[in-house]
């Protein structure tokens, strides 16, 4: 924006209104976006105004868009600290913009003034907003020029939205500078707490749970609108595409033809098998009918041969059945008796084996006793000799125990233990030395020497020809 595009008259500083902050008013609900700093100017952005700005920013992400923020500059009626309450936004309809700049024109200011006087005469211009598609949230030198010259009131703010990176932030006047705030507050009527929380989650990229209400998010609605309004692309196939398409459909026709021929052959084979099975079933039905007729005739002849007719036959048949049942019962009893006899036989055999073993032991003892009985003097001498040896060994053990209790005995035990440990260490050292010697020999012997040590192949006898595979 050049310096001579818009000329303002004398700038008058508005006096803030004293009123209750929305976050202390029970009629409203407030949720913080990001983290407002302790020295930041409290800014309350109405839910509908924030939603309208987001939708405007997503309408065209190839260039910068902008507008005006309407609301009230206020003083807290309890603490006297200032705050800004943004309740409406107006889009700039006449402007100059590029991919990296946004400029108000005379027409845009006139349109904004007329619209505000017509729709919101009780609200003040508390700042402006514009977009930075994929540039981030900051104020360029061009943006600072606009803010210093056209929004120089102490409580007028700037709002920047990046619709691609999904970031946004407010800027305020502080000690003659324009600084970015750490966060701000989104507000709405208390009955709109659920839509308000959904909007905050959308702005902070937090997934919303299903069934929360509130309609489509601004980003989702913008994507749907862009998808529905995207112009259709007309595709004109080339000659190569036509040839490829014809070849593809030709191959598809061949495949379908082969599959159809195979299906016809399979159906023909299946029909033949069904016919053969039907003829087989007919033959089987005829044979069953013949057998049934023959059995009936044989039964009639059997009944006719009996003297008393069918009654005598039935009586004889029942007698035969009774005899068969009695024979089955006797057979079952005989099987049970056989099982009992088998079990008893096995038990008797086991007892016989045990008795045989006992008899053998008794025989061995009897033989030993017989030997002792034959030569009792020799047995008593052996007993006396063993008793003497036992007493001698006991005396030696007592003498050794007395000797071990002395200092010299304990020293001898220690020497003996040291000797055993030294012996095992020596054995380990000898084994390690042998392994090292073997490793040294293996390292000194080269593969060529090993090859020279290998036995030479046997010489073939004269006149012998090698076998060849042709």
C-alpha positions as CSV (number, residue, x, y, z in Angstrom):
1,X,0.0,0.0,0.0
2,X,1.5,3.3,-1.0
3,X,1.4,6.3,1.3
4,X,-1.0,8.3,-0.8
5,X,-3.7,5.7,-1.4
6,X,-5.8,6.4,1.7
7,X,-5.8,9.7,3.6
8,X,-7.4,9.9,7.1
9,X,-8.4,13.0,9.0
10,X,-7.4,13.7,12.5
11,X,-7.2,10.5,14.6
12,X,-9.1,10.5,17.8
13,X,-8.3,8.1,20.6
14,X,-11.4,6.2,21.8
15,X,-12.1,5.8,25.5
16,X,-12.5,2.1,26.5
17,X,-15.7,1.0,28.1
18,X,-15.9,-0.4,31.6
19,X,-17.5,-3.8,31.6
20,X,-17.2,-7.4,33.0
21,X,-14.7,-9.6,31.3
22,X,-16.4,-12.5,29.5
23,X,-14.4,-15.1,31.4
24,X,-16.0,-13.8,34.7
25,X,-19.5,-13.4,33.2
26,X,-21.7,-16.5,33.8
27,X,-23.6,-15.8,30.6
28,X,-20.5,-16.7,28.5
29,X,-18.1,-19.6,28.1
30,X,-14.4,-19.0,27.4
31,X,-11.6,-21.4,26.3
32,X,-7.9,-20.3,25.8
33,X,-6.2,-20.9,22.5
34,X,-2.5,-21.7,23.1
35,X,-1.2,-20.0,26.3
36,X,-1.8,-16.3,26.9
37,X,1.1,-14.6,28.6
38,X,0.8,-12.9,32.0
39,X,1.5,-9.5,30.5
40,X,-0.4,-10.1,27.2
41,X,-3.4,-8.0,26.4
42,X,-6.5,-10.2,27.0
43,X,-8.2,-10.7,23.7
44,X,-11.6,-12.4,23.5
45,X,-12.6,-13.6,20.0
46,X,-16.2,-14.6,19.5
47,X,-16.8,-18.2,18.2
48,X,-18.8,-17.1,15.2
49,X,-16.3,-14.4,14.2
50,X,-13.4,-16.9,14.5
51,X,-15.3,-19.4,12.4
52,X,-16.0,-16.8,9.7
53,X,-12.3,-15.7,9.6
54,X,-11.2,-19.4,9.2
55,X,-13.7,-20.0,6.4
56,X,-12.6,-16.8,4.6
57,X,-8.9,-17.8,5.0
58,X,-9.5,-21.2,3.5
59,X,-11.5,-19.8,0.5
60,X,-8.4,-19.1,-1.5
61,X,-5.0,-20.2,-0.2
62,X,-3.0,-19.0,-3.3
63,X,-3.2,-15.3,-2.3
64,X,-3.5,-13.2,0.9
65,X,-7.0,-12.2,2.1
66,X,-8.1,-9.9,4.8
67,X,-10.7,-7.9,6.6
68,X,-11.7,-5.8,9.7
69,X,-12.3,-6.9,13.3
70,X,-15.3,-5.3,15.0
71,X,-16.0,-5.2,18.8
72,X,-15.2,-3.2,21.9
73,X,-12.1,-1.9,23.6
74,X,-12.9,-2.4,27.3
75,X,-11.6,-1.9,30.9
76,X,-12.3,-4.6,33.5
77,X,-14.8,-3.2,35.9
78,X,-13.1,-5.0,38.8
79,X,-9.4,-4.5,38.2
80,X,-9.4,-1.6,35.6
81,X,-7.1,-3.5,33.3
82,X,-7.8,-3.2,29.5
83,X,-9.0,-6.0,27.3
84,X,-10.4,-6.3,23.7
85,X,-13.6,-8.2,22.8
86,X,-13.9,-9.1,19.1
87,X,-17.5,-10.0,18.3
88,X,-17.7,-9.6,14.5
89,X,-15.6,-9.6,11.4
90,X,-16.1,-7.9,7.9
91,X,-14.4,-9.2,4.8
92,X,-12.6,-6.7,2.6
93,X,-14.3,-7.0,-0.8
94,X,-12.2,-4.4,-2.7
95,X,-8.5,-4.9,-2.2
96,X,-5.2,-5.5,-4.0
97,X,-3.4,-8.7,-3.1
98,X,-0.7,-11.1,-4.3
99,X,0.7,-14.3,-3.0
100,X,2.7,-12.4,-0.3
101,X,0.9,-9.1,0.3
102,X,-2.5,-7.7,1.0
103,X,-3.5,-4.0,0.5
104,X,-6.6,-2.1,1.4
105,X,-8.0,0.4,-1.2
106,X,-10.3,3.4,-1.0
107,X,-13.2,1.2,-2.2
108,X,-12.5,-1.4,0.4
109,X,-12.6,1.2,3.2
110,X,-15.7,2.8,1.9
111,X,-17.4,-0.6,1.6
112,X,-16.3,-1.6,5.2
113,X,-17.6,1.7,6.6
114,X,-21.0,1.4,4.9
115,X,-21.4,-2.2,6.0
116,X,-20.4,-1.4,9.6
117,X,-22.8,1.5,9.7
118,X,-25.6,-0.6,8.3
119,X,-25.1,-3.9,10.1
120,X,-23.2,-3.1,13.3
121,X,-23.3,0.6,14.1
122,X,-22.7,0.0,17.8
123,X,-19.4,-1.7,17.3
124,X,-15.9,-0.2,16.8
125,X,-13.0,-1.2,14.5
126,X,-10.7,-2.9,17.0
127,X,-8.2,-4.2,14.5
128,X,-7.7,-6.1,11.2
129,X,-6.9,-9.5,10.0
130,X,-5.2,-11.0,7.0
131,X,-3.8,-14.4,5.9
132,X,-0.2,-15.6,5.2
133,X,-0.7,-18.8,3.1
134,X,2.3,-21.1,4.0
135,X,4.4,-18.2,5.3
136,X,3.7,-18.5,9.0
137,X,2.5,-16.0,11.6
138,X,4.4,-12.7,11.6
139,X,4.0,-9.1,10.5
140,X,6.0,-8.1,7.4
141,X,7.3,-4.6,6.9
142,X,4.3,-3.9,4.7
143,X,2.0,-5.2,7.4
144,X,3.7,-3.1,10.1
145,X,3.2,0.0,7.9
146,X,-0.5,-0.7,7.6
147,X,-0.8,-1.3,11.4
148,X,1.2,1.8,12.4
149,X,-0.7,4.2,10.0
150,X,-4.3,2.8,10.1
151,X,-4.6,0.9,13.4
152,X,-2.6,3.1,15.8
153,X,-5.1,3.1,18.7
154,X,-3.4,1.6,21.8
155,X,-5.9,-1.3,22.0
156,X,-6.2,-2.0,18.2
157,X,-4.8,-5.5,17.3
158,X,-3.8,-7.4,14.2
159,X,-4.7,-11.0,13.6
160,X,-2.7,-13.3,11.2
161,X,-3.9,-16.7,10.0
162,X,-1.8,-19.2,8.0
163,X,-4.5,-21.6,6.5
164,X,-2.0,-24.1,5.2
165,X,0.2,-24.5,8.3
166,X,-2.9,-24.1,10.4
167,X,-1.4,-21.5,12.8
168,X,-2.7,-18.1,13.9
169,X,-1.9,-15.4,16.4
170,X,-2.7,-11.8,17.6
171,X,-0.4,-8.8,17.7
172,X,-0.8,-5.9,20.1
173,X,0.8,-2.5,20.8
174,X,3.4,-2.7,23.7
175,X,5.8,0.2,24.6
176,X,5.6,1.5,21.1
177,X,6.3,-1.9,19.5
178,X,4.0,-4.4,17.9
179,X,4.5,-7.7,19.7
180,X,2.9,-11.1,19.2
181,X,0.7,-12.6,22.0
182,X,1.3,-16.1,23.4
183,X,-2.4,-16.9,23.0
184,X,-6.0,-15.6,23.2
185,X,-9.4,-16.6,24.3
186,X,-12.4,-17.9,22.3
187,X,-15.8,-17.0,23.7
188,X,-19.4,-17.9,23.1
189,X,-22.8,-18.0,24.9
190,X,-22.8,-20.6,27.7
191,X,-25.2,-22.8,25.7
192,X,-22.7,-23.1,22.9
193,X,-19.9,-24.7,25.0
194,X,-19.8,-27.9,22.9
195,X,-19.5,-26.1,19.5
196,X,-16.9,-23.8,21.1
197,X,-14.8,-26.7,22.4
198,X,-15.0,-28.4,19.0
199,X,-13.8,-25.2,17.3
200,X,-10.8,-24.8,19.7
201,X,-9.9,-28.5,19.1
202,X,-10.0,-27.9,15.3
203,X,-7.8,-24.8,15.6
204,X,-5.3,-26.7,17.8
205,X,-5.4,-29.8,15.6
206,X,-6.9,-32.0,18.4
207,X,-9.3,-34.8,17.2
208,X,-12.9,-34.3,18.2
209,X,-14.9,-37.2,19.5
210,X,-17.9,-38.3,17.4
211,X,-21.3,-37.0,18.4
212,X,-20.2,-33.7,19.7
213,X,-22.4,-31.6,17.4
214,X,-21.3,-28.3,16.0
215,X,-21.5,-29.2,12.3
216,X,-18.5,-29.3,9.9
217,X,-15.2,-27.7,10.8
218,X,-14.2,-24.7,8.6
219,X,-11.3,-26.7,7.1
220,X,-13.5,-29.7,6.2
221,X,-16.2,-27.5,4.7
222,X,-13.6,-25.6,2.6
223,X,-12.2,-28.8,1.3
224,X,-15.6,-30.1,0.4
225,X,-16.5,-26.8,-1.4
226,X,-13.2,-26.9,-3.3
227,X,-13.8,-30.5,-4.3
228,X,-17.4,-29.8,-5.5
229,X,-16.5,-26.6,-7.4
230,X,-13.3,-28.0,-9.0
231,X,-13.7,-27.8,-12.8
232,X,-14.0,-31.0,-14.6
233,X,-11.0,-32.0,-16.8
234,X,-11.9,-33.2,-20.3
235,X,-9.6,-36.0,-21.5
236,X,-9.1,-36.5,-25.2
237,X,-7.6,-39.9,-25.9
238,X,-4.7,-40.1,-28.4
239,X,-4.3,-42.7,-31.1
240,X,-1.9,-44.6,-28.9
241,X,-4.5,-44.7,-26.2
242,X,-7.1,-45.9,-28.6
243,X,-4.8,-48.7,-29.8
244,X,-4.0,-49.8,-26.3
245,X,-7.6,-49.7,-25.3
246,X,-8.6,-51.8,-28.4
247,X,-5.8,-54.3,-27.6
248,X,-6.9,-54.5,-24.0
249,X,-10.5,-55.1,-24.9
250,X,-9.4,-57.7,-27.6
251,X,-7.4,-59.6,-25.0
252,X,-10.4,-59.4,-22.6
253,X,-12.7,-60.8,-25.3
254,X,-10.3,-63.7,-26.0
255,X,-10.1,-64.5,-22.3
256,X,-13.8,-64.4,-21.9
257,X,-14.3,-66.6,-25.0
258,X,-11.9,-69.2,-23.7
259,X,-13.6,-69.1,-20.3
260,X,-17.0,-69.5,-22.0
261,X,-15.8,-72.4,-24.1
262,X,-14.4,-74.1,-21.0
263,X,-17.6,-73.6,-19.2
264,X,-19.6,-75.1,-22.0
265,X,-17.4,-78.2,-22.1
266,X,-17.6,-78.6,-18.3
267,X,-21.4,-78.3,-18.5
268,X,-21.6,-80.9,-21.3
269,X,-19.4,-83.3,-19.2
270,X,-21.5,-82.7,-16.2
271,X,-24.7,-83.3,-18.1
272,X,-23.3,-86.6,-19.4
273,X,-22.4,-87.7,-15.9
274,X,-25.9,-86.8,-14.6
275,X,-27.5,-88.9,-17.4
276,X,-25.2,-91.9,-16.6
277,X,-26.0,-91.7,-12.9
278,X,-29.8,-91.4,-13.7
279,X,-29.6,-94.6,-15.8
280,X,-27.7,-96.4,-12.9
281,X,-30.3,-95.3,-10.4
282,X,-33.0,-96.7,-12.7
283,X,-31.3,-100.1,-13.0
284,X,-30.8,-100.1,-9.2
285,X,-34.4,-99.3,-8.6
286,X,-35.5,-102.1,-11.0
287,X,-33.2,-104.7,-9.2
288,X,-34.5,-103.6,-5.8
289,X,-38.1,-104.0,-7.0
290,X,-37.3,-107.5,-8.4
291,X,-35.6,-108.6,-5.1
292,X,-38.5,-107.2,-3.1
293,X,-40.9,-109.2,-5.2
294,X,-38.9,-112.4,-4.9
295,X,-38.6,-112.0,-1.1
296,X,-42.3,-111.5,-0.8
297,X,-43.0,-114.6,-2.9
298,X,-40.5,-116.7,-0.8
299,X,-42.2,-115.5,2.4
300,X,-45.6,-116.3,1.1
301,X,-44.4,-119.8,0.0
302,X,-42.9,-120.4,3.5
303,X,-46.1,-119.4,5.2
304,X,-48.1,-121.6,2.9
305,X,-45.9,-124.7,3.7
306,X,-46.7,-124.5,7.4
307,X,-49.5,-126.6,8.8
308,X,-51.2,-124.0,10.8
309,X,-50.5,-121.1,8.6
310,X,-49.1,-117.7,9.8
311,X,-49.8,-118.3,13.5
312,X,-47.6,-121.3,13.7
313,X,-44.8,-119.5,11.8
314,X,-45.0,-116.5,14.2
315,X,-44.9,-118.9,17.2
316,X,-41.9,-120.7,15.8
317,X,-40.2,-117.4,15.0
318,X,-40.7,-116.1,18.5
319,X,-39.3,-119.4,20.0
320,X,-36.2,-119.0,17.8
321,X,-35.8,-115.4,19.1
322,X,-36.1,-116.5,22.7
323,X,-33.5,-119.2,22.1
324,X,-31.2,-116.7,20.5
325,X,-31.5,-114.3,23.5
326,X,-30.9,-117.1,26.0
327,X,-27.8,-118.1,24.0
328,X,-26.6,-114.5,24.1
329,X,-27.1,-114.3,27.9
330,X,-25.2,-117.6,28.4
331,X,-22.4,-116.3,26.2
332,X,-22.1,-113.1,28.2
333,X,-22.0,-115.1,31.5
334,X,-19.3,-117.4,30.0
335,X,-17.3,-114.4,29.0
336,X,-17.5,-112.9,32.5
337,X,-16.4,-116.3,34.0
338,X,-13.5,-116.4,31.6
339,X,-12.4,-112.9,32.6
340,X,-12.5,-113.9,36.3
341,X,-10.5,-117.0,35.6
342,X,-7.9,-115.1,33.6
343,X,-7.5,-112.5,36.4
344,X,-7.2,-115.3,39.1
345,X,-4.6,-117.1,37.0
346,X,-2.5,-113.9,36.6
347,X,-2.6,-113.3,40.4
348,X,-1.6,-116.9,41.1
349,X,1.3,-116.7,38.7
350,X,2.5,-113.5,40.3
351,X,2.3,-115.1,43.8
352,X,4.1,-118.1,42.4
353,X,7.0,-115.9,41.2
354,X,7.2,-114.2,44.6
355,X,7.2,-117.5,46.4
356,X,9.9,-118.8,44.1
357,X,12.1,-115.8,44.9
358,X,11.5,-116.2,48.6
359,X,12.4,-119.9,48.4
360,X,15.6,-119.1,46.6
361,X,16.6,-116.6,49.3
362,X,15.9,-119.1,52.0
363,X,18.0,-121.7,50.2
364,X,20.9,-119.3,50.0
365,X,20.7,-118.6,53.7
366,X,20.4,-122.3,54.4
367,X,23.5,-123.0,52.4
368,X,25.4,-120.3,54.3
369,X,24.2,-121.7,57.6
370,X,25.2,-125.2,56.6
371,X,28.7,-124.0,55.7
372,X,29.0,-122.3,59.1
373,X,27.7,-125.4,60.8
374,X,30.2,-127.6,59.1
375,X,33.3,-125.5,60.1
376,X,32.3,-123.4,63.2
377,X,35.9,-123.0,64.3
378,X,37.1,-121.3,61.1
379,X,34.1,-119.0,61.2
380,X,34.9,-118.0,64.8
381,X,38.5,-117.4,63.9
382,X,37.4,-115.0,61.1
383,X,35.2,-113.2,63.4
384,X,38.0,-112.8,66.0
385,X,40.4,-111.6,63.3
386,X,37.9,-109.0,62.0
387,X,37.3,-107.9,65.6
388,X,41.0,-107.4,66.2
389,X,41.4,-105.5,62.9
390,X,38.5,-103.3,63.8
391,X,40.0,-102.5,67.2
392,X,43.4,-101.7,65.6
393,X,41.8,-99.4,63.0
394,X,39.8,-97.6,65.8
395,X,43.0,-97.1,67.8
396,X,44.8,-95.7,64.7
397,X,41.9,-93.3,64.0
398,X,42.0,-92.1,67.6
399,X,45.7,-91.5,67.4
400,X,45.3,-89.6,64.2
401,X,42.5,-87.5,65.6
402,X,44.8,-86.6,68.6
403,X,47.6,-85.7,66.3
404,X,45.4,-83.5,64.1
405,X,44.1,-81.6,67.1
406,X,47.7,-80.4,67.7
407,X,49.3,-77.3,65.9
408,X,51.6,-79.6,63.9
409,X,48.6,-81.6,62.7
410,X,46.7,-78.6,61.6
411,X,49.8,-77.3,59.8
412,X,50.1,-80.7,58.1
413,X,46.5,-80.5,56.9
414,X,47.1,-77.0,55.5
415,X,50.2,-78.2,53.7
416,X,48.2,-81.1,52.3
417,X,45.5,-78.8,51.0
418,X,48.1,-76.5,49.5
419,X,49.8,-79.5,47.8
420,X,46.4,-80.6,46.3
421,X,45.7,-77.0,45.0
422,X,49.3,-76.7,43.6
423,X,48.8,-80.1,41.9
424,X,45.6,-79.0,40.1
425,X,47.2,-75.6,39.1
426,X,50.2,-77.5,37.7
427,X,47.8,-79.8,35.7
428,X,46.0,-76.7,34.3
429,X,49.3,-75.0,33.4
430,X,50.5,-78.2,31.6
431,X,47.3,-78.4,29.6
432,X,47.5,-74.7,28.7
433,X,51.1,-75.1,27.6
434,X,50.1,-78.1,25.4
435,X,47.3,-76.1,23.8
436,X,49.6,-73.1,23.1
437,X,52.3,-75.4,21.6
438,X,49.7,-76.9,19.3
439,X,48.4,-73.5,18.3
440,X,52.0,-72.4,17.5
441,X,52.7,-75.4,15.4
442,X,49.4,-74.9,13.5
443,X,50.4,-71.2,12.9
444,X,53.9,-72.1,11.6
445,X,52.8,-74.9,9.3
446,X,51.6,-73.1,6.1
447,X,49.0,-74.5,3.7
448,X,51.7,-75.2,1.2
449,X,53.6,-77.4,3.6
450,X,50.3,-79.2,4.4
451,X,49.8,-79.7,0.7
452,X,53.3,-81.1,0.4
453,X,52.6,-83.5,3.3
454,X,49.5,-84.8,1.5
455,X,49.9,-88.2,-0.1
456,X,50.5,-88.2,-3.9
457,X,47.8,-89.7,-6.0
458,X,48.4,-93.4,-7.1
459,X,50.1,-93.9,-10.4
460,X,48.1,-95.5,-13.1
461,X,49.3,-98.7,-14.6
462,X,50.8,-98.5,-18.1
463,X,48.4,-98.9,-20.8
464,X,45.5,-97.7,-18.7
465,X,43.3,-95.1,-20.2
466,X,41.2,-92.7,-18.1
467,X,37.5,-93.1,-18.2
468,X,35.8,-90.4,-20.3
469,X,32.2,-89.5,-20.4
470,X,31.1,-88.6,-23.9
